[in-house]
Amino acid sequence: MSADNGTPPPGPSPEPIRFFGTTWLNHDNGYTPRRIAVAVGSLAAAAAACLVLRLAYQGLQIAAIGSFVSLLMIVMFAICSAMAFRHTWDGFTRRPDPDRQASLRGLLTIGFVGSLLAYFFRSLTEAPGERLHREEYEAARKRHEKSTTRRSGKKRRHA
């Protein structure tokens, strides 16, 4: 915002990130405590999710459904969590395809522990998605700068 009249500065504005808003741009207004809170929160949520999955597994053992189904459940959650981790991790560096995202919704729901762990590991180094947003913002700033200099940079010839 401009100090004189409260209007936003010319050019593109940064896109907010969940839990961080636009603090990722200058790392101000509590950016570091937010990163710590996101890291602790996602790790705690992953631990709680693992506890719930363990209780579900124990419920299957009590039901005595057989070792094959128990093994299938473990393999299913492991594969889905690995795929969700990879998908979430890739989503921090490039925009996901909306159609693919919709088709993977069930798999990502089953593998939610992987997504939580990806969020935890990324928040140890930066706000999740910060690099992608920063690259897009810098590219938009350069395009805006280039277009404004092109318009205002031409000097008139005096004959």
N, C-alpha and C positions, 0 to 999 in steps of 0.2 A: 504494500500500500504506500502511496505517496504521502509524505508528511503534510503537504500543503492542503490537499482537498479530499483525501481519502479514497482516491480512485486507484485501481490496481495498476501496477506498472505495465508498460506496453510489452507485447510479446507473449510467448507461451507461458503458462503457469504449470508448476510441477503437479503431477498426479499423486494424490494421497495414497499411502500404504496402510493396510489394516494395522491397528494398534499404534501406528507412528504418525499418521497424518502426513504433513509435509516436513516434519522435523528431520527427515533423512537428508534433506538437501544441504543444510548447513551443520547438521549434528548439534542442534541447539534445543532448548525448551524440554529438557529431560530425555533426550535421545538415549543416553547411556543407561539410565535406570529403566527405561522402557525395554531396551534390549535385554537387560538382565531379567526383568520380569517376564518377558516373552520366553526366554530360554528356560527359566525355572518353571514357568507355567506349562510349557509344552512337555518338558521332561516329567513333571508331576502327572500330567494327563496321560502320558504314555505309560507310566508306571501303574496308574490306576486302571488303565485299559488292560494291561497285562494281568493284573490281579483279577479283573472280571473274566478274562479269557481262561485263567487258571480255574476259577470257580466253575465256569461252564464245562471245562474238561473234566473236573472232578465229578460234576453232575452226570456226565456221560459214563464215567467209570462206575459210579454207583448204580446207574441204570443197567450196567452190564450188557452193553450193546455189542461188544466184541472189539477185538484189537484192530481189526481192519478199518472199521469206521472211525475209531479214535486216531489211527494213523492218518487216515484221509483228512480228518479235521485239522490235524497239526500241519500236514503238508499244504492244505488249502490256505490256511492263515499265513504260513511262512511265504508261500509264493505270492499271495495277494499283497502282503505287507512289503515284500521286496519290490513288486511292481509299483505299488503306491508310492514308496520311497523314491524310486527312480522318476516317476511321473511328476511328483511334487518337486523334486530337486531340479528337473529340467524346466519346470514352470517358473523357477526363479531366474532363469537366464534367457528364456524366450517365451513369447506368448503362446499358450496352448491353442490348438485347433478346437473350436467350439463343438464340431461334430464328433471328434474323437473324445473330447471331454464328456460329452453326453453318453457316448457308447461305453465309456469306462466307469461311469458313475457307480454301478453296483460293485465292481471290482475295487474301486477306491474306498467304498464304504466298508467292505470286508477287511481291507488292508489299512484301516485308519491308523494303526500303530505305526506303520511305515511313514505315513504322512506326518504324524506328530514328531517322529524322530528326525525327519528331514527338516522340519521347521526348527527343531532344537539345534541341530548341527549348523544350519545356516545362520541362526541368530547369534551364534558364538562369534562370527566374523563380521556380520552386517545385518541390517534389517532385511528380513526375507523379501527378496525381489528388488532390493535397492539398486543393484548393479544394472538390472534391466531398465528400471525407471530412470536412473541417471543417464544411461546411454540414450534412451528415447528423448529425455529432456534436453540433453546437450545437442542432439541432432536437430530438435525443433528450434532451439535457440540459434544454432548456426543457420538454419533455413530462414528464420525470421531476420536475423542480422544481414544475411546475404540479400534478402528481398528489400529490406529498408535501405541498405547502402546502394543497391542498384537503382532505386527510385530517386533517392536524394543525392547520390554521389555524382550525377552527371552535371558538369559545369556548362554554362551557356557560353557560346563563342561570342566574343565581342569583335565586330568587324569595323 
